[in-house]
């Protein structure tokens, strides 16, 4: 190929590559200093931002009357983050002064206002519900019932009382505005990273970035050839 033709193609492709390099440089600078600018915090919670970042929206369930919510695998109340859940909330029982929430292996004691007081491993038990007297009951592996006190001050005791009420279950809902979830949302840094890689435009964006990268390689190679011929 003649040097003049090579130079012409070098210049034309260079214009496209310059725009791409400018985008990479700007987004790269933002990513480099994103934590200093506070851009790594998940602040954007709308469905549009999750779609743009190609992330699933967190699933939310709860017991609205008690002000307790599960967001993905986190237990929340208006007092903030309470616990990380194993397998999700399995049940909730409410007493006169406290509440008990369980997942697959842990039991949490909460005040009626949703403040965490204590927790204990279930160790083979599941939260069964409450007795007619209003005391919490656990069910063992053999199906026998064990009685608890509301403040977890004594060990579970086997009992012959019958189950009067099963535990409440969390139902699908939305998180109220007064409850803050600092772990949910999309960060600006995540969006900039998606723009930096081209993934913000889906598969087409990735292929476009790959094509421009090949152009950049071509620019570098033709630049060396042109420089060599002129010498």
Residue, then its C-alpha position, 0 to 999 in steps of 0.5 A: x500500500x502506498x504511503x499516501x493511502x496508508x496515511x489517509x486511512x491512518x488519519x480517518x481511523x485515528x479520529x474514531x480512535x481519539x474519541x474512544x481514547x478520550x472516553x477511556x481516559x475520562x472514565x479511567x480517571x473517575x474509576x481511579x479516584x471514585x472512592x475519594x469522590x464517594x462514587x463507590x456508594x450504592x445511591x441509585x435505587x430506581x429500576x432504570x439504574x439497575x437495568x442500565x448497570x445490568x444488575x438484578x433488583x433486590x427482592x424485598x419481603x417483610x412484615x409491615x405491621x412489625x416494621x421488619x423487612x428482608x432485602x435479599x439476605x439482609x434483615x432490616x428494621x427502622x433501626x437499620x441493618x440487623x443481621x445477615x440471613x441464611x436462607x431467608x426468614x423462616x418465621x416471626x412470632x410476636x409477644x407482648x414485649x418482644x419478637x423472635x425471628x428465625x432463619x435456617x440456623x439462627x434465632x434473633x430476639x428483637x424489641x417490638x420497635x425492631x431493635x436487636x437484643x440478642x441471638x442464639x443458634x437454633x441447633x436442629x430446631x425450627x421456630x414452630x410458633x406459639x402456644x395457647x399461653x402465648x409462649x414461643x415454641x420450637x420444633x425438634x428433629x423428631x417433631x417434638x415441641x420445645x418451649x422458650x421464654x420470650x427473652x431467651x434467658x433459659x434453655x428450651x424445655x420439652x413440652x406437651x402443650x399444643x401449637x396454637x399459632x404458627x409463625x408469621x411469614x414475610x410477604x413480598x412488599x416494597x421497602x418504606x422510605x424511612x428505612x435506610x438500606x445502605x447496601x442496596x442500589x447502584x453506585x455511580x462508579x458501577x455505571x462508569x465501569x459499565x461505560x468504560x467497558x462498553x457493557x452499558x450498551x449490552x453485547x453491542x457495546x462490548x463488540x463496539x469496544x472490541x472493534x475500536x480496540x482493534x482500530x487502535x492496534x491498527x493505528x499503532x501499526x500503521x503509524x510505525x510503518x509510516x514513520x519507518x518509510x519516511x525515515 
